[in-house]
Amino acid sequence: MAENILGVLPIPKLLRRFALPSIISMLVNSVYNIVDQIFIGHRIGYIGNGATSVSFPFVTFFMAISLLIGVGTAANVGLNLGRKDQKRADLVMGNGIFLALTAGLMLFTVAEIFLIPLLRCFGATDIILPYAVDYSRIYIIGVIFVTVSIVLSDLIRADGSPSYAMISMLSGAILNVILDYVFMYPLDLGMRGAALASIIGQFLNLVVALSYLRRFRTLNLKRENLRPDPSVIKEIVSLGLPSFITQFAGLLVSITMNQQAVKYGALTEYGSEIPVTVFGIVMKVNSIMLALIMGTTIGAQPIFSYNYGARNYRRVRQLAIITLITTSIMSVCGMLAVQLFPQQIISAFGQEDALYNEFATHALIIMTIMIFILGIQMTSISYFQAIGKPRYSLIVSICRQIGFMLPLLYILPLIMGLDGIMYSFVFCDIGVLIVCTVLFTKELKDLNRLIKNQDQVCGSASR
């Protein structure tokens, strides 16, 4: 096997090489639903956008399962490659692909059987429901394409080819945009056309990712490794669990937010449909910012894992600091862009009446004011997963969504009405900033201690 570049190339060069393709890949993943929503907003109107908002929990849950398997598999592969345990790395790869296939089939079956009850639970009103059914019934067909392609993309990055992973995602996104126009304008397929464009794009992602299987340089896919191994599955789930909980808790937040929007929106001049639609759009805008940050941290993950497994602690520390600075700058720039141009951002999703635009602009400004903390939050979660300390990632994930966000979504609307839903995001982010700062500072101190011990051992050996 060739020497892995993760332990050789300078850290800044490695981060650029891995982060840029990962950022594009994550942006592309966000584009699938955002492009649908933009076309739907202009072609059908805000009721159509409301349908994609109440369908979005499906997307979130599919992503949660995909990241559980993909991140857990890639982190374990990286750690084992760093330890020079080739056999174990290959076994982890095979089990990860098996899990992705199994999960995709199970998710499709459950979503298809319980589609309408689930959409009702996600906040669909009588007006929105028919549009949501048209969109979701087709969209969920693509879940197996999503799960397998995301796991393969993570493995391709762990193999040292982030650009190929980017090409896989980019090819599907470009096709999705083209087909969105074709299906919704010349063919006039409405919500079904938007969903069909998405799953065809996702299928192309999968095809391109599968074509890499014979090109792996540091990994070997063997048929016998596709058989499930309980110990390997446990390792994958352990390291991938924080990503799953982050996404799954986001699903709970999304459902609760939709339900609260219907309840408290009905008491205002905006009604139920406008808040549900607008909050969904804000979450999509936020997902663009999240994609930039997660792209950087996902790009850093295989570098963290390999070097921590190889005990190159100085490289790990250098990467942690550079990643934190980079993601923090991105977060601040994203916050400023949203705060300065809220109306322009909202108008991209369709032109509506003055009442809708007034509420949408107001909600976007409030709900994104604290997104500048995303840098430290996502860097912390990604770092702890990559080095095999998922417990700390779990603490951050649970604190954010379950410890802070969910209670705030119930408490603040009782005091502030519809505005309480928006301000829940502000107070939640303040709490998460405190937790992340404490944990990450402690970890950097521990890393410094490991480096000091290594220096002492090397000094003794040289004497």
C-alpha positions in Angstrom: 0.0 0.0 0.0 1.1 3.6 -0.7 2.1 5.8 2.2 -0.9 7.9 3.3 -0.5 11.6 2.6 -2.5 12.4 5.8 0.6 11.8 7.9 3.1 13.5 5.5 1.9 16.7 3.8 1.9 20.0 5.7 -1.3 20.6 7.7 -2.4 23.8 6.0 -2.0 22.3 2.6 -3.8 19.1 3.7 -6.7 21.1 5.1 -7.1 23.1 1.9 -6.9 20.0 -0.1 -9.5 18.1 1.9 -11.8 21.0 3.1 -12.5 22.7 -0.3 -13.9 19.6 -2.0 -15.8 18.7 1.2 -17.3 22.2 1.4 -18.5 21.9 -2.2 -19.9 18.4 -1.5 -21.8 19.6 1.6 -23.1 22.7 -0.3 -24.2 20.5 -3.1 -26.0 18.3 -0.6 -27.9 21.3 0.7 -28.6 22.5 -2.8 -30.8 19.5 -3.5 -33.5 20.7 -1.3 -32.9 24.4 -1.6 -33.0 24.4 -5.4 -36.3 22.4 -5.2 -37.6 25.0 -2.8 -36.6 28.0 -5.0 -38.2 26.5 -8.1 -41.3 25.5 -6.1 -41.6 29.0 -4.6 -41.5 30.7 -8.0 -43.7 28.1 -9.7 -46.2 27.0 -7.1 -46.0 29.6 -4.3 -45.4 29.6 -0.6 -47.9 26.7 0.0 -45.6 24.5 -2.1 -42.6 25.7 0.0 -44.6 24.9 3.1 -44.9 21.3 1.7 -41.1 21.0 1.4 -40.8 22.4 4.9 -43.0 19.7 6.5 -41.2 17.1 4.3 -37.8 18.3 5.4 -37.8 16.0 8.5 -37.5 13.0 6.1 -34.4 14.6 4.7 -33.0 15.3 8.1 -33.6 11.7 9.3 -32.1 10.2 6.2 -29.0 12.4 6.7 -28.8 11.4 10.3 -28.6 7.7 9.5 -26.2 8.4 6.6 -23.8 10.4 8.9 -24.1 7.8 11.7 -22.7 5.2 9.3 -20.5 7.4 7.1 -18.7 9.4 9.8 -18.4 6.4 12.1 -16.9 4.3 9.3 -14.5 6.9 8.0 -13.3 7.8 11.5 -12.6 4.1 12.3 -10.9 3.6 9.0 -8.7 6.6 9.6 -7.7 5.5 13.1 -6.9 2.0 11.9 -4.9 3.2 9.0 -2.9 5.4 11.4 -2.2 2.4 13.5 -1.1 0.4 10.4 -3.9 -2.1 10.9 -4.9 -2.7 7.3 -7.0 -5.7 7.9 -9.2 -4.0 10.4 -9.5 -0.9 8.2 -10.8 -3.1 5.3 -13.2 -4.9 7.6 -14.6 -1.5 8.8 -15.1 -0.4 5.2 -17.0 -3.5 4.2 -19.3 -3.3 7.3 -20.0 0.4 6.7 -21.2 -0.3 3.1 -23.4 -3.2 4.4 -24.9 -0.9 7.0 -25.7 1.8 4.4 -27.5 -0.7 2.1 -29.5 -2.2 4.9 -30.4 1.2 6.5 -31.5 2.6 3.1 -33.9 -0.3 2.4 -35.4 -0.1 5.9 -35.9 3.7 5.9 -37.7 3.5 2.5 -40.1 0.8 3.8 -41.0 2.6 7.0 -41.4 6.0 5.3 -43.6 4.6 2.6 -45.9 2.7 5.0 -46.4 5.6 7.4 -46.1 8.6 5.0 -49.3 10.5 5.7 -49.3 10.0 9.6 -45.7 11.2 9.6 -46.4 14.3 7.5 -49.2 15.2 9.9 -46.8 14.7 12.8 -44.3 17.0 10.9 -46.8 19.8 10.9 -48.7 19.5 7.6 -52.0 21.4 7.6 -55.0 20.3 5.5 -53.9 22.9 2.8 -50.3 21.8 2.7 -50.8 18.0 3.0 -51.6 17.1 -0.6 -48.5 19.0 -1.9 -46.4 17.3 0.8 -47.6 13.8 -0.2 -46.9 14.5 -3.9 -43.3 15.5 -3.0 -42.4 13.1 -0.3 -43.8 9.9 -1.9 -41.3 10.3 -4.7 -38.4 11.8 -2.7 -38.2 8.9 -0.3 -37.4 6.5 -3.1 -34.0 8.0 -3.2 -33.1 7.3 0.4 -30.9 4.2 -0.5 -29.0 6.4 -3.0 -28.3 8.9 -0.3 -27.2 6.5 2.4 -24.8 4.6 0.3 -23.3 7.6 -1.6 -22.6 9.5 1.6 -20.8 6.5 3.2 -18.8 6.0 0.0 -18.0 9.7 -0.2 -16.6 9.6 3.4 -14.5 6.6 2.6 -13.2 8.2 -0.6 -12.1 11.2 1.5 -10.4 8.8 4.0 -8.6 7.3 1.1 -7.1 10.7 0.3 -9.3 11.6 -2.7 -11.6 14.4 -1.5 -11.8 15.9 -5.0 -13.4 12.7 -6.4 -16.0 12.8 -3.6 -16.7 16.4 -4.6 -17.1 15.4 -8.3 -19.6 12.7 -7.3 -21.8 15.2 -5.4 -21.4 18.0 -7.9 -22.5 15.8 -10.9 -25.8 15.0 -9.2 -26.4 18.5 -8.2 -25.9 19.9 -11.7 -28.3 17.3 -13.1 -30.8 18.1 -10.3 -30.9 21.8 -11.2 -31.3 21.1 -14.9 -34.1 18.6 -14.3 -35.9 20.9 -11.8 -36.4 23.3 -14.6 -37.3 20.7 -17.2 -39.8 18.9 -15.0 -41.4 22.0 -13.5 -41.6 24.3 -16.5 -41.8 22.6 -19.9 -43.3 19.3 -18.5 -45.3 21.1 -15.7 -45.0 18.1 -13.2 -45.3 20.4 -10.1 -44.2 19.0 -6.8 -43.6 15.5 -8.3 -41.2 17.0 -10.8 -39.1 18.6 -8.1 -38.9 15.4 -6.1 -38.1 13.3 -9.3 -35.3 15.7 -10.2 -33.8 15.2 -6.7 -33.8 11.4 -6.8 -32.3 11.2 -10.3 -29.5 13.5 -9.2 -28.9 11.4 -6.1 -28.8 8.3 -8.3 -26.0 9.9 -10.4 -24.1 10.6 -7.2 -24.2 7.0 -6.3 -23.1 5.8 -9.7 -20.1 8.1 -9.7 -19.1 7.1 -6.2 -19.5 3.4 -7.0 -17.1 3.8 -9.9 -14.3 4.6 -7.4 -14.5 1.2 -5.7 -11.7 -0.2 -7.9 -9.5 2.9 -7.4 -9.0 2.7 -3.6 -5.3 3.1 -2.8 -5.2 2.5 1.0 -8.3 0.3 1.3 -9.5 -3.0 -0.2 -13.2 -3.9 -0.5 -13.5 -7.7 -0.1 -16.8 -9.6 -0.3 -16.2 -11.4 3.0 -15.9 -8.0 4.8 -19.5 -7.2 3.8 -20.7 -9.7 6.3 -21.8 -7.9 9.5 -19.3 -8.1 12.4 -20.9 -7.0 15.7 -17.7 -5.6 17.1 -17.1 -3.5 14.0 -20.7 -2.3 13.9 -20.4 -1.3 17.5 -17.3 0.8 16.7 -18.9 2.4 13.7 -22.0 3.4 15.7 -20.0 4.6 18.6 -18.0 7.1 16.6 -20.9 8.1 14.3 -23.5 8.5 17.1 -22.8 12.2 17.9 -23.5 13.1 14.2 -26.6 11.0 14.3 -27.8 12.6 17.6 -27.1 16.1 16.2 -29.2 15.4 13.1 -31.9 13.4 14.9 -32.2 16.1 17.6 -32.5 18.6 14.7 -35.3 16.5 13.4 -37.1 16.7 16.8 -36.5 20.5 16.8 -37.9 20.8 13.2 -41.0 18.8 14.1 -41.6 20.7 17.3 -41.0 24.1 15.6 -43.5 23.2 12.8 -46.1 22.2 15.4 -45.6 25.3 17.4 -45.7 27.5 14.3 -49.1 26.0 13.4 -50.4 26.5 16.9 -49.2 30.0 17.6 -49.4 31.2 14.0 -53.1 30.5 14.0 -53.4 33.1 16.8 -51.9 35.9 14.6 -52.6 37.7 11.4 -50.1 35.4 9.6 -52.1 32.2 10.0 -50.5 28.7 10.2 -49.1 28.3 6.7 -46.9 31.4 6.6 -44.9 30.7 9.8 -44.5 27.0 8.8 -43.2 28.0 5.4 -40.9 30.8 6.6 -39.3 28.7 9.4 -38.6 26.0 6.8 -36.9 28.6 4.6 -34.8 29.9 7.5 -33.7 26.4 8.3 -32.6 25.9 4.6 -30.7 29.2 4.7 -29.0 28.1 7.9 -28.2 24.8 6.2 -26.0 26.6 3.7 -24.0 28.1 6.5 -23.8 24.8 8.2 -22.6 23.2 5.0 -19.7 25.5 4.8 -18.7 24.8 8.4 -19.3 21.0 8.2 -17.5 20.8 4.9 -14.4 22.2 6.6 -14.7 19.9 9.7 -15.5 16.8 7.6 -12.5 17.6 5.5 -10.4 17.8 8.6 -11.8 14.6 10.1 -9.6 12.0 8.3 -6.5 14.1 9.0 -7.4 14.2 12.7 -8.1 10.5 12.8 -5.0 9.3 11.0 -2.6 11.6 12.9 -4.1 10.9 16.3 -4.0 7.1 15.6 -0.3 7.6 14.6 0.3 9.7 17.7 1.4 12.7 15.7 -0.1 15.0 18.4 1.7 18.2 17.2 0.0 17.8 13.8 -3.4 17.2 15.6 -3.0 20.4 17.6 -2.0 22.5 14.7 -5.0 21.2 12.7 -7.4 21.8 15.6 -6.3 25.5 15.9 -6.3 26.2 12.1 -9.7 24.5 11.7 -11.2 26.5 14.6 -9.9 29.8 13.2 -11.2 29.0 9.7 -14.7 27.9 10.7 -15.0 30.9 13.1 -14.2 33.3 10.3 -16.7 31.6 8.0 -19.4 31.7 10.7 -18.9 35.5 11.3 -19.0 36.2 7.5 -22.2 34.1 7.2 -23.9 35.9 10.0 -23.1 39.3 8.5 -24.3 38.4 5.1 -27.7 37.2 6.4 -28.1 40.2 8.7 -27.3 42.7 6.0 -29.3 41.2 3.1 -32.4 39.4 4.6 -34.9 40.7 2.1 -32.8 39.6 -0.9 -32.3 36.2 0.6 -36.0 35.7 1.2 -37.0 36.9 -2.3 -34.8 34.1 -3.8 -37.5 31.7 -2.6 -40.3 33.4 -4.4 -42.1 36.8 -4.4 -45.2 36.9 -2.1 -47.4 39.6 -0.5 -46.2 42.2 2.0 -47.5 40.3 5.0 -45.4 37.2 4.1 -42.3 39.3 3.3 -42.6 41.2 6.6 -42.7 38.1 8.7 -40.1 36.3 6.7 -37.5 39.1 7.0 -38.2 39.5 10.7 -37.8 35.8 11.4 -34.6 35.4 9.3 -32.9 38.3 11.2 -33.7 37.0 14.6 -33.1 33.3 14.0 -29.6 33.7 12.5 -28.1 36.4 14.7 -26.0 33.9 16.7 -24.9 31.6 13.8 -21.3 33.0 14.3 -20.9 30.3 17.0 -21.3 27.4 14.5 -17.5 27.4 14.0 -16.6 26.3 17.5 -19.6 24.0 17.8 -19.0 22.0 14.7 -15.2 21.9 15.1 -15.6 20.5 18.6 -18.1 17.8 17.5 -16.0 16.7 14.5 -12.7 16.7 16.4 -14.0 14.5 19.3 -15.5 12.0 16.9 -12.3 11.9 14.8 -10.0 11.1 17.7 -12.2 8.4 19.2 -13.8 10.4 22.0 -17.5 10.5 21.0 -18.7 11.1 24.5 -17.7 14.8 24.3 -19.4 15.1 21.0 -22.5 13.6 22.5 -22.5 16.2 25.3 -22.4 19.1 22.8 -25.1 17.5 20.6 -27.4 16.7 23.5 -27.0 20.1 25.2 -27.8 22.0 22.0 -30.9 20.3 20.7 -32.4 18.4 23.7 -31.0 20.3 26.7 -31.5 23.8 25.4 -33.6 24.0 22.1 -36.5 21.7 22.8 -37.4 23.2 26.2 -37.0 26.7 24.9 -39.4 26.0 22.0 -42.1 25.1 24.5 -41.4 27.7 27.2 -40.6 30.9 25.2 -43.8 30.9 23.0 -45.9 30.8 26.2 -44.3 34.2 27.1 -43.6 35.8 23.7 -46.0 34.0 21.4 -44.7 33.4 17.8 -41.6 35.5 18.5 -40.7 33.0 21.2 -40.0 30.3 18.6 -37.5 32.6 16.9 -35.7 33.7 20.1 -35.3 30.0 21.1 -32.5 29.9 18.6 -30.7 32.9 20.1 -30.7 31.6 23.7 -29.9 28.1 22.7 -26.8 29.2 20.8 -25.5 31.2 23.8 -25.8 28.1 25.9 -24.0 25.9 23.4 -21.1 28.5 23.0 -20.4 28.1 26.8 -20.4 24.3 26.7 -18.2 24.1 23.6 -15.7 26.6 24.9 -15.3 24.6 28.2 -14.9 21.2 26.5 -12.6 22.3 23.7 -10.3 24.3 26.0 -10.0 21.2 28.2 -9.1 19.0 25.2 -6.4 21.4 24.0 -4.9 21.3 27.4 -4.9 17.4 27.3 -3.3 17.5 23.9 -0.6 19.9 25.1 0.1 17.4 27.9 0.5 14.5 25.4 2.9 16.6 23.4 4.9 17.4 26.5 5.1 13.8 27.5 6.3 12.8 24.0 9.0 15.5 24.2 10.2 14.2 27.5 10.4 10.6 26.2 12.3 11.7 23.1 14.6 13.8 25.2 15.4 10.8 27.5 15.9 8.5 24.5 18.3 10.9 22.8 20.4 11.0 26.0 
